Amino acid sequence: MTSGTRFGLTSFKGCLALAICTAAISASLWGSPQTPSSPPAKATQMLREGNALYDDGKYSEAVQKYLSAMAVAPDWYEPHYELGQTYYQMKRPGEAEAQFKLALKADPNCWICYQGMGNLADDSGNSALALENYQKAVELAPDQAQPRYNLAIAYVRVQKVDGAISTLQEAERLRAEYASPYFLLGKIYYQQHRLYLAFDQLFKATKLETSGSRFENAKKLTDFQMIVDNKLPADLIGPHMSYCLARTAAMSPENYRKRFPAAETYVEDLHEEEYVLNDFATMVAELPSKKKSDNEFGRIVSIKNAGYLVPFILVSSGQRFASEADHFEKANPGRLEEFRKWAADKDISLEPFHARCEVRWMGQVW
């Protein structure tokens, strides 16, 4: 949330963490306990006026309204909290901290006050203190998702990634429409190279938040892109594109998970290469005869039809699948040499196929 968005009597006032906006949540919206008796109407009016001034960016004038509300209702926590948030926006951390503490003195159950304290600690680089304050906020608001998001950020700061993951999962459970946990959890999984788990989170996030820099960055990762060499002759674009289409189809989350239901990331092993080349050969076989007869593409169709796709991959890949070649040779004695003789008789090149296009997805290039 950005500063200036207001609900009820109090405001969402934000702070940035990990390039993801962290908001301090409205007391009246989320139900932080109120003082035993309602504040005087005059104090409530002063608070509303201060909030309106805050929304307009008139922080100094908002400060005066909050001070006036305190003068009328000195034991009411909310003016202290709002003043602390305003001082935070004015980059006056010492005064902000003092107000948060006064708010907590008036209402020890003010979980959003602990969030404010956590934000101050996080900004100052005191990750341990930030973690402590965010944990307290979570304890006081067990049914709220937002303090868990802040807590997860603190866990990341202190390199407790497993704690961050479980905390974000709980935040998603509590508030499924809240985009920030999905963005952050997607980022964590992406950094762990768990591409399919990252995709799940970021894809969901882009459905909940459909604009802004977080949305744009996530879309760049989750959308497949196929880039074709612009120097290719027009009649060869289709065949080369077929390879990228085969690769894209193979690694798409829906397709890959049908073959590997528990997969967390894409694995380019021998079986996957066979799968891609098999689909590619099928596509090439369906091309017009002139394109199919091109030696570079026609040989793939011939190799597939003869049942030699795996030997071709092993023979043409150099050291990439060296260990797999040894296992294959032990399991299929003489099969690789048989393929080499067959290829020589057919005058088929054993050079690897080089597609002049590439697939980009989740920050990776194939």
C-alpha positions as a Markdown table, in Angstrom:
| # | Residue | x | y | z |
|---|---|---|---|---|
| 1 | Met | 0.0 | 0.0 | 0.0 |
| 2 | Thr | 1.2 | 3.5 | -0.6 |
| 3 | Ser | 0.8 | 6.3 | 1.9 |
| 4 | Gly | -2.3 | 8.3 | 1.5 |
| 5 | Thr | -4.8 | 5.4 | 1.2 |
| 6 | Arg | -7.1 | 5.6 | 4.2 |
| 7 | Phe | -9.9 | 3.4 | 5.6 |
| 8 | Gly | -12.1 | 4.4 | 8.5 |
| 9 | Leu | -10.4 | 6.7 | 11.1 |
| 10 | Thr | -6.8 | 5.7 | 10.6 |
| 11 | Ser | -4.5 | 5.2 | 7.7 |
| 12 | Phe | -2.3 | 2.7 | 5.9 |
| 13 | Lys | 1.1 | 4.2 | 6.1 |
| 14 | Gly | 3.8 | 2.4 | 4.3 |
| 15 | Cys | 7.5 | 1.5 | 4.5 |
| 16 | Leu | 9.5 | -0.3 | 1.8 |
| 17 | Ala | 11.3 | -3.6 | 2.4 |
| 18 | Leu | 12.9 | -5.9 | -0.2 |
| 19 | Ala | 11.5 | -3.6 | -2.8 |
| 20 | Ile | 8.0 | -4.6 | -1.7 |
| 21 | Cys | 5.8 | -2.1 | 0.0 |
| 22 | Thr | 5.1 | -2.9 | 3.7 |
| 23 | Ala | 2.1 | -1.1 | 5.2 |
| 24 | Ala | 1.2 | -0.2 | 8.7 |
| 25 | Ile | -2.4 | -1.2 | 9.1 |
| 26 | Ser | -5.3 | 0.9 | 10.2 |
| 27 | Ala | -6.4 | 0.3 | 13.8 |
| 28 | Ser | -10.0 | 0.9 | 13.1 |
| 29 | Leu | -10.0 | -1.3 | 10.0 |
| 30 | Trp | -8.3 | -4.4 | 11.5 |
| 31 | Gly | -9.8 | -4.2 | 15.0 |
| 32 | Ser | -7.0 | -3.4 | 17.4 |
| 33 | Pro | -8.6 | -3.2 | 20.8 |
| 34 | Gln | -10.0 | 0.1 | 21.8 |
| 35 | Thr | -9.7 | 1.9 | 25.1 |
| 36 | Pro | -12.5 | 0.9 | 27.6 |
| 37 | Ser | -14.5 | 4.1 | 26.9 |
| 38 | Ser | -15.0 | 5.8 | 23.6 |
| 39 | Pro | -12.9 | 8.9 | 23.0 |
| 40 | Pro | -14.7 | 12.3 | 23.1 |
| 41 | Ala | -16.3 | 13.4 | 19.9 |
| 42 | Lys | -14.0 | 16.3 | 19.7 |
| 43 | Ala | -10.9 | 14.1 | 19.8 |
| 44 | Thr | -12.3 | 11.9 | 17.1 |
| 45 | Gln | -13.0 | 14.9 | 14.9 |
| 46 | Met | -9.4 | 16.1 | 15.4 |
| 47 | Leu | -8.1 | 12.7 | 14.4 |
| 48 | Arg | -10.2 | 12.7 | 11.2 |
| 49 | Glu | -9.0 | 16.2 | 10.3 |
| 50 | Gly | -5.4 | 15.0 | 10.9 |
| 51 | Asn | -5.9 | 12.0 | 8.7 |
| 52 | Ala | -7.3 | 14.2 | 5.9 |
| 53 | Leu | -4.3 | 16.5 | 6.1 |
| 54 | Tyr | -2.0 | 13.4 | 6.1 |
| 55 | Asp | -3.7 | 12.2 | 2.9 |
| 56 | Asp | -2.9 | 15.6 | 1.3 |
| 57 | Gly | 0.7 | 15.3 | 2.3 |
| 58 | Lys | 0.4 | 18.1 | 4.8 |
| 59 | Tyr | 2.3 | 16.3 | 7.5 |
| 60 | Ser | 3.2 | 19.3 | 9.7 |
| 61 | Glu | -0.4 | 20.4 | 9.9 |
| 62 | Ala | -1.5 | 16.8 | 10.6 |
| 63 | Val | 0.9 | 16.7 | 13.5 |
| 64 | Gln | -0.9 | 19.6 | 15.1 |
| 65 | Lys | -4.3 | 18.0 | 14.8 |
| 66 | Tyr | -3.0 | 14.8 | 16.4 |
| 67 | Leu | -1.5 | 16.7 | 19.2 |
| 68 | Ser | -4.8 | 18.5 | 19.7 |
| 69 | Ala | -6.6 | 15.1 | 19.8 |
| 70 | Met | -4.2 | 13.9 | 22.5 |
| 71 | Ala | -4.9 | 17.0 | 24.5 |
| 72 | Val | -8.6 | 16.1 | 24.6 |
| 73 | Ala | -8.1 | 12.4 | 25.0 |
| 74 | Pro | -4.6 | 11.8 | 26.5 |
| 75 | Asp | -5.3 | 8.1 | 27.2 |
| 76 | Trp | -6.4 | 7.2 | 23.7 |
| 77 | Tyr | -3.8 | 5.2 | 21.8 |
| 78 | Glu | -4.9 | 6.1 | 18.3 |
| 79 | Pro | -3.6 | 9.7 | 18.0 |
| 80 | His | -0.2 | 8.5 | 19.3 |
| 81 | Tyr | -0.1 | 5.8 | 16.7 |
| 82 | Glu | -1.1 | 8.1 | 13.9 |
| 83 | Leu | 1.4 | 10.7 | 15.0 |
| 84 | Gly | 4.1 | 8.1 | 15.1 |
| 85 | Gln | 3.2 | 7.1 | 11.6 |
| 86 | Thr | 3.3 | 10.7 | 10.5 |
| 87 | Tyr | 6.7 | 11.2 | 12.1 |
| 88 | Tyr | 7.8 | 8.1 | 10.3 |
| 89 | Gln | 6.8 | 9.6 | 6.9 |
| 90 | Met | 8.6 | 12.8 | 7.9 |
| 91 | Lys | 11.8 | 10.7 | 8.6 |
| 92 | Arg | 11.8 | 11.6 | 12.3 |
| 93 | Pro | 12.4 | 8.0 | 13.7 |
| 94 | Gly | 13.1 | 9.0 | 17.2 |
| 95 | Glu | 9.9 | 10.9 | 17.6 |
| 96 | Ala | 8.0 | 8.1 | 15.8 |
| 97 | Glu | 9.3 | 5.6 | 18.2 |
| 98 | Ala | 8.3 | 7.7 | 21.2 |
| 99 | Gln | 4.8 | 7.9 | 19.9 |
| 100 | Phe | 4.5 | 4.2 | 19.3 |
| 101 | Lys | 5.6 | 3.5 | 22.8 |
| 102 | Leu | 3.0 | 6.0 | 24.2 |
| 103 | Ala | 0.4 | 4.2 | 22.1 |
| 104 | Leu | 1.4 | 0.9 | 23.5 |
| 105 | Lys | 1.3 | 2.3 | 27.0 |
| 106 | Ala | -2.3 | 3.4 | 26.4 |
| 107 | Asp | -3.1 | 0.0 | 24.7 |
| 108 | Pro | -0.6 | -2.8 | 25.2 |
| 109 | Asn | -2.5 | -4.9 | 22.6 |
| 110 | Cys | -1.9 | -2.4 | 19.7 |
| 111 | Trp | -0.3 | -4.8 | 17.3 |
| 112 | Ile | 0.0 | -2.2 | 14.6 |
| 113 | Cys | 2.2 | -0.2 | 17.0 |
| 114 | Tyr | 4.5 | -3.2 | 17.2 |
| 115 | Gln | 4.6 | -3.2 | 13.4 |
| 116 | Gly | 5.6 | 0.5 | 13.5 |
| 117 | Met | 8.4 | -0.3 | 15.9 |
| 118 | Gly | 9.4 | -3.2 | 13.7 |
| 119 | Asn | 9.6 | -0.9 | 10.6 |
| 120 | Leu | 11.8 | 1.5 | 12.5 |
| 121 | Ala | 14.1 | -1.3 | 13.6 |
| 122 | Asp | 14.2 | -2.7 | 10.1 |
| 123 | Asp | 15.1 | 0.7 | 8.6 |
| 124 | Ser | 17.9 | 1.2 | 11.1 |
| 125 | Gly | 19.4 | -2.2 | 10.2 |
| 126 | Asn | 18.5 | -3.9 | 13.5 |
| 127 | Ser | 17.0 | -7.0 | 12.0 |
| 128 | Ala | 16.9 | -8.9 | 15.3 |
| 129 | Leu | 14.8 | -6.1 | 16.9 |
| 130 | Ala | 12.6 | -5.9 | 13.9 |
| 131 | Leu | 12.0 | -9.6 | 14.1 |
| 132 | Glu | 11.1 | -9.4 | 17.8 |
| 133 | Asn | 8.6 | -6.6 | 17.1 |
| 134 | Tyr | 6.9 | -8.3 | 14.2 |
| 135 | Gln | 6.6 | -11.5 | 16.1 |
| 136 | Lys | 4.8 | -9.6 | 18.9 |
| 137 | Ala | 2.5 | -8.1 | 16.3 |
| 138 | Val | 1.7 | -11.6 | 15.0 |
| 139 | Glu | 1.0 | -12.9 | 18.5 |
| 140 | Leu | -1.4 | -10.1 | 19.1 |
| 141 | Ala | -3.1 | -10.5 | 15.7 |
| 142 | Pro | -3.2 | -14.2 | 15.0 |
| 143 | Asp | -6.0 | -13.8 | 12.4 |
| 144 | Gln | -4.2 | -11.1 | 10.4 |
| 145 | Ala | -2.1 | -11.7 | 7.3 |
| 146 | Gln | -0.3 | -8.5 | 7.0 |
| 147 | Pro | 1.9 | -8.7 | 10.2 |
| 148 | Arg | 3.0 | -12.2 | 9.0 |
| 149 | Tyr | 4.2 | -10.6 | 5.7 |
| 150 | Asn | 6.3 | -8.1 | 7.7 |
| 151 | Leu | 7.6 | -11.0 | 9.9 |
| 152 | Ala | 8.5 | -13.0 | 6.8 |
| 153 | Ile | 10.6 | -10.0 | 5.5 |
| 154 | Ala | 12.4 | -10.0 | 8.9 |
| 155 | Tyr | 13.1 | -13.7 | 8.6 |
| 156 | Val | 14.6 | -13.1 | 5.2 |
| 157 | Arg | 16.8 | -10.4 | 6.6 |
| 158 | Val | 18.3 | -12.8 | 9.2 |
| 159 | Gln | 18.5 | -15.6 | 6.6 |
| 160 | Lys | 15.8 | -17.8 | 8.2 |
| 161 | Val | 14.3 | -18.6 | 4.9 |
| 162 | Asp | 12.3 | -21.6 | 6.0 |
| 163 | Gly | 10.7 | -19.4 | 8.6 |
| 164 | Ala | 9.8 | -16.9 | 6.0 |
| 165 | Ile | 8.3 | -19.5 | 3.7 |
| 166 | Ser | 6.0 | -21.0 | 6.4 |
| 167 | Thr | 5.0 | -17.5 | 7.6 |
| 168 | Leu | 4.1 | -16.4 | 4.0 |
| 169 | Gln | 2.1 | -19.6 | 3.5 |
| 170 | Glu | 0.1 | -18.9 | 6.6 |
| 171 | Ala | -0.5 | -15.3 | 5.4 |
| 172 | Glu | -1.9 | -16.6 | 2.2 |
| 173 | Arg | -4.2 | -18.9 | 4.1 |
| 174 | Leu | -5.5 | -16.1 | 6.2 |
| 175 | Arg | -6.0 | -13.6 | 3.4 |
| 176 | Ala | -6.0 | -15.3 | -0.1 |
| 177 | Glu | -6.6 | -12.0 | -1.9 |
| 178 | Tyr | -3.5 | -10.3 | -0.4 |
| 179 | Ala | -0.9 | -10.1 | -3.2 |
| 180 | Ser | 2.2 | -9.2 | -1.3 |
| 181 | Pro | 2.9 | -12.7 | 0.3 |
| 182 | Tyr | 2.6 | -14.2 | -3.2 |
| 183 | Phe | 5.1 | -11.8 | -4.6 |
| 184 | Leu | 7.6 | -12.3 | -1.8 |
| 185 | Leu | 7.2 | -16.1 | -1.7 |
| 186 | Gly | 7.6 | -16.2 | -5.5 |
| 187 | Lys | 10.8 | -14.3 | -5.2 |
| 188 | Ile | 12.2 | -16.6 | -2.5 |
| 189 | Tyr | 11.4 | -19.7 | -4.6 |
| 190 | Tyr | 12.9 | -18.1 | -7.6 |
| 191 | Gln | 16.2 | -17.4 | -5.7 |
| 192 | Gln | 16.2 | -21.1 | -4.7 |
| 193 | His | 15.8 | -22.0 | -8.4 |
| 194 | Arg | 12.5 | -23.8 | -7.6 |
| 195 | Leu | 11.0 | -22.5 | -10.8 |
| 196 | Tyr | 7.6 | -24.1 | -10.8 |
| 197 | Leu | 6.9 | -23.2 | -7.2 |
| 198 | Ala | 8.0 | -19.6 | -8.0 |
| 199 | Phe | 5.8 | -19.6 | -11.1 |
| 200 | Asp | 2.7 | -20.7 | -9.0 |
| 201 | Gln | 3.2 | -17.8 | -6.6 |
| 202 | Leu | 4.0 | -15.1 | -9.1 |
| 203 | Phe | 1.2 | -16.2 | -11.4 |
| 204 | Lys | -1.3 | -15.9 | -8.5 |
| 205 | Ala | 0.2 | -12.5 | -7.6 |
| 206 | Thr | -0.4 | -11.1 | -11.0 |
| 207 | Lys | -4.0 | -12.1 | -10.9 |
| 208 | Leu | -4.4 | -10.2 | -7.6 |
| 209 | Glu | -2.4 | -7.1 | -8.6 |
| 210 | Thr | -2.7 | -6.2 | -12.2 |
| 211 | Ser | -0.4 | -3.2 | -12.5 |
| 212 | Gly | 2.7 | -1.6 | -11.1 |
| 213 | Ser | 6.4 | -2.6 | -11.1 |
| 214 | Arg | 5.8 | -5.8 | -9.1 |
| 215 | Phe | 3.2 | -6.9 | -11.7 |
| 216 | Glu | 5.5 | -6.1 | -14.6 |
| 217 | Asn | 8.5 | -7.9 | -13.2 |
| 218 | Ala | 6.5 | -11.0 | -12.4 |
| 219 | Lys | 5.0 | -11.1 | -15.8 |
| 220 | Lys | 8.4 | -10.9 | -17.4 |
| 221 | Leu | 9.3 | -14.0 | -15.5 |
| 222 | Thr | 6.1 | -16.1 | -15.9 |
| 223 | Asp | 5.4 | -15.4 | -19.5 |
| 224 | Phe | 7.2 | -17.6 | -22.1 |
| 225 | Gln | 9.1 | -15.7 | -24.8 |
| 226 | Met | 10.5 | -17.2 | -28.0 |
| 227 | Ile | 13.2 | -15.2 | -29.7 |
| 228 | Val | 14.0 | -16.1 | -33.3 |
| 229 | Asp | 17.2 | -15.2 | -35.1 |
| 230 | Asn | 16.2 | -12.3 | -37.4 |
| 231 | Lys | 18.8 | -13.3 | -39.9 |
| 232 | Leu | 17.0 | -16.5 | -40.7 |
| 233 | Pro | 15.6 | -16.8 | -44.2 |
| 234 | Ala | 11.8 | -16.6 | -44.2 |
| 235 | Asp | 11.4 | -20.2 | -45.2 |
| 236 | Leu | 13.4 | -21.5 | -42.3 |
| 237 | Ile | 11.7 | -19.5 | -39.5 |
| 238 | Gly | 9.0 | -22.1 | -39.1 |
| 239 | Pro | 11.3 | -25.1 | -38.7 |
| 240 | His | 13.5 | -23.4 | -36.2 |
| 241 | Met | 10.5 | -22.0 | -34.3 |
| 242 | Ser | 9.2 | -25.6 | -34.1 |
| 243 | Tyr | 12.1 | -26.5 | -31.9 |
| 244 | Cys | 11.3 | -23.6 | -29.5 |
| 245 | Leu | 7.7 | -24.6 | -29.5 |
| 246 | Ala | 8.6 | -28.2 | -28.6 |
| 247 | Arg | 10.8 | -26.9 | -25.8 |
| 248 | Thr | 8.1 | -24.5 | -24.5 |
| 249 | Ala | 5.4 | -27.2 | -24.5 |
| 250 | Ala | 7.7 | -29.6 | -22.7 |
| 251 | Met | 8.6 | -27.2 | -19.9 |
| 252 | Ser | 5.2 | -25.5 | -19.5 |
| 253 | Pro | 4.0 | -26.0 | -15.9 |
| 254 | Glu | 0.8 | -27.9 | -17.0 |
| 255 | Asn | 2.7 | -30.3 | -19.3 |
| 256 | Tyr | 5.7 | -30.9 | -17.1 |
| 257 | Arg | 3.7 | -31.6 | -14.0 |
| 258 | Lys | 1.6 | -34.2 | -15.9 |
| 259 | Arg | 4.9 | -36.1 | -16.3 |
| 260 | Phe | 6.5 | -35.1 | -13.0 |
| 261 | Pro | 3.7 | -34.2 | -10.5 |
| 262 | Ala | 6.0 | -33.3 | -7.7 |
| 263 | Ala | 8.5 | -31.3 | -9.8 |
| 264 | Glu | 9.7 | -28.0 | -8.3 |
| 265 | Thr | 12.0 | -27.0 | -11.2 |
| 266 | Tyr | 12.7 | -27.9 | -14.8 |
| 267 | Val | 15.4 | -30.5 | -15.2 |
| 268 | Glu | 17.2 | -30.8 | -18.6 |
| 269 | Asp | 18.2 | -34.5 | -18.3 |
| 270 | Leu | 18.5 | -37.1 | -21.1 |
| 271 | His | 14.9 | -38.1 | -21.0 |
| 272 | Glu | 13.8 | -34.5 | -21.3 |
| 273 | Glu | 16.0 | -34.0 | -24.3 |
| 274 | Glu | 14.5 | -37.1 | -25.9 |
| 275 | Tyr | 11.0 | -35.8 | -25.2 |
| 276 | Val | 11.7 | -32.4 | -26.8 |
| 277 | Leu | 13.4 | -33.8 | -29.8 |
| 278 | Asn | 10.6 | -36.3 | -30.3 |
| 279 | Asp | 8.0 | -33.5 | -30.4 |
| 280 | Phe | 10.3 | -31.4 | -32.6 |
| 281 | Ala | 10.7 | -34.3 | -35.1 |
| 282 | Thr | 6.9 | -34.8 | -35.1 |
| 283 | Met | 6.4 | -31.1 | -35.9 |
| 284 | Val | 9.0 | -31.1 | -38.6 |
| 285 | Ala | 7.4 | -34.2 | -40.2 |
| 286 | Glu | 4.2 | -32.2 | -40.6 |
| 287 | Leu | 5.9 | -29.3 | -42.4 |
| 288 | Pro | 5.6 | -28.8 | -46.2 |
| 289 | Ser | 7.9 | -31.3 | -47.9 |
| 290 | Lys | 10.4 | -28.6 | -49.1 |
| 291 | Lys | 11.1 | -27.5 | -45.6 |
| 292 | Lys | 11.2 | -31.0 | -44.2 |
| 293 | Ser | 13.7 | -32.1 | -46.8 |
| 294 | Asp | 16.3 | -29.6 | -45.5 |
| 295 | Asn | 19.2 | -31.8 | -44.3 |
| 296 | Glu | 19.3 | -30.0 | -40.9 |
| 297 | Phe | 15.7 | -30.9 | -40.2 |
| 298 | Gly | 15.1 | -34.0 | -42.3 |
| 299 | Arg | 17.8 | -35.9 | -40.4 |
| 300 | Ile | 16.0 | -35.5 | -37.1 |
| 301 | Val | 12.9 | -37.0 | -38.6 |
| 302 | Ser | 14.9 | -39.9 | -40.0 |
| 303 | Ile | 16.7 | -40.5 | -36.7 |
| 304 | Lys | 13.4 | -40.5 | -34.8 |
| 305 | Asn | 11.7 | -42.9 | -37.3 |
| 306 | Ala | 14.7 | -45.3 | -37.0 |
| 307 | Gly | 14.4 | -45.2 | -33.2 |
| 308 | Tyr | 17.8 | -43.6 | -32.6 |
| 309 | Leu | 16.9 | -40.4 | -30.8 |
| 310 | Val | 18.6 | -41.3 | -27.5 |
| 311 | Pro | 21.8 | -42.6 | -29.3 |
| 312 | Phe | 21.9 | -39.4 | -31.3 |
| 313 | Ile | 21.6 | -37.2 | -28.2 |
| 314 | Leu | 24.4 | -39.2 | -26.5 |
| 315 | Val | 26.7 | -39.2 | -29.5 |
| 316 | Ser | 26.2 | -35.6 | -30.4 |
| 317 | Ser | 26.2 | -34.0 | -26.9 |
| 318 | Gly | 29.9 | -34.4 | -26.1 |
| 319 | Gln | 30.5 | -34.4 | -22.4 |
| 320 | Arg | 27.0 | -33.1 | -21.4 |
| 321 | Phe | 25.6 | -36.6 | -21.0 |
| 322 | Ala | 28.8 | -38.5 | -20.6 |
| 323 | Ser | 27.7 | -40.5 | -17.5 |
| 324 | Glu | 24.3 | -41.3 | -19.1 |
| 325 | Ala | 26.2 | -42.5 | -22.2 |
| 326 | Asp | 28.2 | -45.0 | -20.0 |
| 327 | His | 25.1 | -46.3 | -18.4 |
| 328 | Phe | 23.3 | -46.6 | -21.8 |
| 329 | Glu | 26.3 | -48.5 | -23.3 |
| 330 | Lys | 26.3 | -50.9 | -20.4 |
| 331 | Ala | 22.5 | -51.5 | -20.7 |
| 332 | Asn | 22.5 | -51.6 | -24.5 |
| 333 | Pro | 25.9 | -53.0 | -25.6 |
| 334 | Gly | 26.8 | -52.0 | -29.1 |
| 335 | Arg | 23.8 | -49.8 | -29.6 |
| 336 | Leu | 25.8 | -46.5 | -30.0 |
| 337 | Glu | 28.2 | -48.0 | -32.5 |
| 338 | Glu | 25.2 | -49.5 | -34.4 |
| 339 | Phe | 23.8 | -46.0 | -34.6 |
| 340 | Arg | 27.1 | -44.5 | -35.8 |
| 341 | Lys | 27.2 | -47.1 | -38.6 |
| 342 | Trp | 23.6 | -46.5 | -39.6 |
| 343 | Ala | 24.2 | -42.7 | -39.7 |
| 344 | Ala | 27.3 | -43.2 | -41.8 |
| 345 | Asp | 25.4 | -45.4 | -44.3 |
| 346 | Lys | 22.6 | -42.8 | -44.5 |
| 347 | Asp | 25.1 | -39.9 | -44.7 |
| 348 | Ile | 23.5 | -38.3 | -41.7 |
| 349 | Ser | 25.5 | -35.8 | -39.7 |
| 350 | Leu | 26.2 | -36.5 | -36.0 |
| 351 | Glu | 26.6 | -32.8 | -35.2 |
| 352 | Pro | 24.2 | -31.5 | -32.6 |
| 353 | Phe | 21.1 | -29.7 | -33.8 |
| 354 | His | 21.4 | -25.9 | -33.3 |
| 355 | Ala | 18.1 | -24.2 | -33.2 |
| 356 | Arg | 18.4 | -20.5 | -34.2 |
| 357 | Cys | 15.8 | -19.5 | -31.6 |
| 358 | Glu | 15.7 | -19.4 | -27.8 |
| 359 | Val | 13.1 | -19.8 | -25.1 |
| 360 | Arg | 13.1 | -17.4 | -22.2 |
| 361 | Trp | 11.1 | -18.3 | -19.0 |
| 362 | Met | 11.6 | -17.6 | -15.3 |
| 363 | Gly | 14.8 | -15.7 | -16.0 |
| 364 | Gln | 16.4 | -18.7 | -17.8 |
| 365 | Val | 17.3 | -19.1 | -21.4 |
| 366 | Trp | 17.2 | -22.4 | -23.4 |
